Amino acid sequence: MTPKEASRETREIAALAPIIPVLVIEDASRTEGLARALVAGGLPALEVTLRTPAALDAIRAMAAVPGGIVGAGTLLTPEDVAAAKAAGARFGVSPGATDRLLDAAEAAGLPMLAGAATATEAMRLFERGYDFMKFFPAEASGGAAALKALAAPLPAIAFCPTGGVSLANARDYLSLPNVLCAGGSWVAPASMVRSGDWAGIEALAREAAMLERGAR
């Protein structure tokens, strides 16, 4: 898979909904209900972060949920890429980018949403062929104002801001011309996941899915 093909596929995933839930899964037995609730609420693209021992099992379970497109987040090494792909992940997300990581993702055919926090990092990814990337950590890196400032000098690059994005500030990001979607964890609060409040999570997902975007 070439970088251009990867960006085309991740752009198509981003177009499905304004928010990609960022999920930290502690108990894989809860994942099928969680995925069904999020998909039913209008958020089909799901990012499961590889931050817990249950993450790969969660990806396997979510991959079987109709209508869902499950990705693996916090990919840091080529080994992470291989494990995510084997578990059924259909895209990958990383907080940054290294040549080894991108080489592995391209070789595995796993579309990568690699992270950039500065103009230089974004330019390096763009030089390689990526024109859609993660902006992380969004709020700590200047928030919507920083992304707005990048739009003029880097008009061909689009972003998915993640890190500190919430219902309260999501509209600030989604209104920007260089933002296709945003990643957020508020749609699946840990307390609701633990209690199995799938109706509550579906309602949060439905609210997030209704957010308007300035870029398509």
Helices and strands as residue ranges (DSSP letters): H 3-14, E 19-23, G 28-30, H 31-40, E 45-49, H 55-62, E 69-73, H 78-87, E 91-93, H 99-108, E 112-113, E 115-116, H 119-128, E 132-135, H 143-151, E 158-161, H 170-174, E 182-184, H 190-195, H 198-209
